[in-house]
């Protein structure tokens, strides 16, 4: 999977999947029918966010690094909100009925927090980064002949 990843489109699809799970939780459906797939979807979203974060952290020369970081952090926030909604006692997937759910959600939440912290630590917003001159002072003096 060394192929170039389109962060924007991938994050868009992840956000659609997050909204789909949120919509599911607002409907009056049989939770037991949707529980196994919802767990798979949550784990899938987690794994893709993990892969995107790794790619982001590996490549410090993204042209739109700040935008990509913001998009990733927003997707992580959306994901975290979904995890919070699911862990709510009045959720469709109540921990009373689905006893393993709190452990799964806690693991996914820890993963998300770890990724968010790594992303936040790895990028410096453009306005706070120091602009280096294109030509150093020594090169400029050499070009102008005033050594």
Secondary structure as the mmCIF struct_conf table of DSSP 4:
data_model
#
loop_
_struct_conf.conf_type_id
_struct_conf.id
_struct_conf.beg_label_comp_id
_struct_conf.beg_label_asym_id
_struct_conf.beg_label_seq_id
_struct_conf.end_label_comp_id
_struct_conf.end_label_asym_id
_struct_conf.end_label_seq_id
BEND BEND1 UNK A 3 UNK A 3
HELX_LH_PP_P HELX_LH_PP_P1 UNK A 4 UNK A 5
HELX_RH_AL_P HELX_RH_AL_P1 UNK A 7 UNK A 26
BEND BEND2 UNK A 27 UNK A 27
HELX_RH_AL_P HELX_RH_AL_P2 UNK A 31 UNK A 58
TURN_TY1_P TURN_TY1_P1 UNK A 60 UNK A 61
TURN_TY1_P TURN_TY1_P2 UNK A 63 UNK A 64
HELX_RH_AL_P HELX_RH_AL_P3 UNK A 65 UNK A 87
BEND BEND3 UNK A 88 UNK A 88
TURN_TY1_P TURN_TY1_P3 UNK A 89 UNK A 90
BEND BEND4 UNK A 91 UNK A 91
TURN_TY1_P TURN_TY1_P4 UNK A 92 UNK A 93
TURN_TY1_P TURN_TY1_P5 UNK A 95 UNK A 97
BEND BEND5 UNK A 98 UNK A 98
TURN_TY1_P TURN_TY1_P6 UNK A 99 UNK A 100
HELX_RH_AL_P HELX_RH_AL_P4 UNK A 101 UNK A 122
HELX_RH_3T_P HELX_RH_3T_P1 UNK A 126 UNK A 128
BEND BEND6 UNK A 129 UNK A 129
HELX_LH_PP_P HELX_LH_PP_P2 UNK A 130 UNK A 133
BEND BEND7 UNK A 134 UNK A 135
HELX_RH_AL_P HELX_RH_AL_P5 UNK A 137 UNK A 144
TURN_TY1_P TURN_TY1_P7 UNK A 145 UNK A 145
#
